[in-house]
Amino acid sequence: MKIRTLTRWHSKIGILVCAWILLLATTGLMLQHSHRLGLDKPVLTESLWYAVADLPVPTVQGVVEHQLYQVDNLLVTAQGKIGVLDGDLSGVLAGAESLLASDQSQLWLLTLEGELVDTIPLSGRRLAGVSAEGLPLLSDHSGALWQLDWWLEQPPEVSELTVMTPAATASEARLPEGLDVEGIGVSVERLLLSLHSGRIFGAVGEWLMTIVALMAIAIACTGFVIWGRRR
């Protein structure tokens, strides 16, 4: 092959390889300093970013009017992650100064602002609703009702009261914008890592990285040949 033709191919392949090396160098540098740049925080919550990062989209349910959410198995409020639920969020009651929420095995006491105050075991019962007198009620498997107070200061007692307002149940929801919940969302660091490794391109990424590696080898070989002939 003539030196001119070899040089032309060397230049064309070199442009592509240089562009890829520039991408790798840029993403590598940003990954190296991701903590300093604040790129390690999971701030991207749209389903698109989960797909790009090859991560499962978390299931979000909630009682929006009380800013109470279940994200996978996490209980989340406006204050952030509160705790780990046992099963699904099955009922929510709102009082004048507090919230009561239940999962499959425990009752959560929270302030109206979403701060956790206490938890107690449900012992096979569930939140039923609020009585006409404004008291929270539990129900057991037999259908009997148990009376509570809003701050769980007294143990549940069997009651003759009836449910006036049923407990609110969770439905499909979206987390409010700006709600920062540890462990929920995709970080820019994760996207950069997927881009840096080629995983962002899926199955094609492996072949793409292989092709670029072969092109880099070709660049090195043709470079040595051109250098040798010019001597």
N, C-alpha and C positions, 0 to 999 in steps of 0.2 A: 504494500500500500504506500502511495506517495506521501511524503511528509506533509504536503498541503492538505490532502484529504484527511489524513490522520489528525492534523491540527484542528480542522473544521469539526470533526466528530468529537474530538476532545473538548472543544469549546461548548458545543451544544449540550453534551451530557453534563459538562461541568456546571452549566447554569442551573440545571435541575437539581444536581447534587448540592450545590451551594445553597439553593433555596431551602432544601430539606435540612441541611446542616444549620442554617440560620434559625429555622423553626425549632430544631432540637436544642440549640444553644439558648434560645430565648426562653422556651418552656423550662429547660433545665435550670436556668438562672432564677426564674421565678419560683420554681419548686424549692430551690435551695433556701430562698428567703421568704417562703410563703407565710411563715408565722409573723415575721416583721411587717409584711405587707397586708396582713389581715385576711389572707386568702384561704385560711384553713377553717373558717367559720361556715357552717351549713346555712347559707342565706338564700339559696335558690330552691323554691318549693313547687314550681310548675312541673307538671307531668313530663313535659318535653325534656327537662334536664335529667330526670330520672332515667328516661329512655337513652339519652346520650351517654350517661355514666354507667349504663347497664345495671341499674339498681331497681328493685321493686318499688312501686309507688305505694306509700303508706295509706291504709284505709282510715278515713277521717269521718267520724260521726259526732254529733253534738246536740246540745240544747242551746241554740244560738242566743236566745233571749237572756240566758243566764251566763253566757260566755264560758260554758263548760263543754269540754271536748274530749273525745276518746280518739287517740291516734295509735293505731294498732292496739297494743295493750297498755298504753300510757294514759293517765288522767292528766289533762292539760287545762289550765285556766289562763286568765290574763296575766297571772304571775309567772307563767311558764309551766314546766313539768312538775306535777305534784307527787305522783307516785305510780306504782304499777298496779293495774287492775287485775282482779281475778275474774276472768271472763269479760262479758260485755257490761257497759253502763246500762243498768236496767231501769233506773228511775231517778228523778230529781224533784225535790220540793224546795220552794223558796219561802222563807219567813221574812219578818220585818228586819231582822239583823243577821240572819245566817242562811246558809244553804245546806241541804242534806242530799247526798247522792249515794246510790247503792250499786254494787256489782253483785256477783253471785254469792259472796260470802261475807262482805263487810259493809258497814255504813260509814260514809265519809262526812265529817262535819267541817264546813268551810265558812269563811266570812263572805259577805256579799262581794268583796273585792277579789275573791278567789284564793285566799290564803288558807292553808290547811290548819285546822285547830286540833282535831282528834279523829280517831277511827275506833269503831267497836265491831265485834263480830255480830252477824245477823242471826246466827244459830238457826238457819233454815227458813227465816222469814224474809220478806221483801217490803220495799216501800209501797204503800197502797195509795196514800193521798193525804189530804188535809180535811179535818172535820169542820162542821159548821161553827164550832167554837174556836177554830183557828189552830188546832193542835195537829201535829204530824202523827200519822197512823201507819203501823206495819200490819201485814197480814201473814198468817202461816199457811201450811198446806191444808189445814182443815177449814180455812176460811175465816177463822177467828181473828179479830182485830186487837192490836196492842197499841197502847197510847204511849207517846214519847213527849219530851219537852224539846224545844228548839236547840238547846245547848247540851243535850244529852247528860244533864246533871243527875237524872234519876234513871234507874233501870226501867225497861219496858214493863207495862202493866196491862193485863187483859182489860179491855174497855167495851162498853156498850155503845160507844159513839159510832156514827156512820160516816162514810166518806162523802164529803161534799164536792171536793175538787180532786180528781185523780192525779197521780204523779205524772210529770212530764217524761216522755221517753225520747231517747236519742234518735236522730235521723241523719241521713247523709248531709254533710256540711263541708265548708272550707274554712281553714284557719284564717283569722284576720290578717291583713297585711301588716307587717312590722312585728308580728309576734315571734320572738326569738325563743325557740325551744331547743334545748340541747339534744343532739342526736336526730333531729328532724330536718330534712332538707339536704341539698347537695352543695358541697363547697366548690369554689372555683379551683381549689387545689386538686380536688378529685377529677375535675374536667381536664385540667392541665396534665395530670398524670396519664389520663386516658389518651390525650392527644400526643403526649411525649412517647408513649409506648406503642401507639398505633391502634390500641383497642377501641378507640372511638369510631374506627371505620369497620368494626365488626370482623367478620371472617376475611374480608378483603384486606384488612390491616396487616395480617401476617404476610400475605403475598406482597403487599406494598413495601413493607420493611425489607423483605427479601430482595425485591427488585432494586430498591435504593442501595442496599448493601452491595449488590452485584455491580451497579453503576459506579459506586465509589471505588470498587476494586478495578473496574475498567479504566476509570480516570487515573488511578495511580499507575497502572501498567502503561497506558498510552503516554502518560507524562514522562515515565522513565525512558520509553522508546524515543519520544521527541527530543528529550534532553540528550540521549546518547547519539542520535543522528546529527544533531546540531554541533556536537563536539567535533 
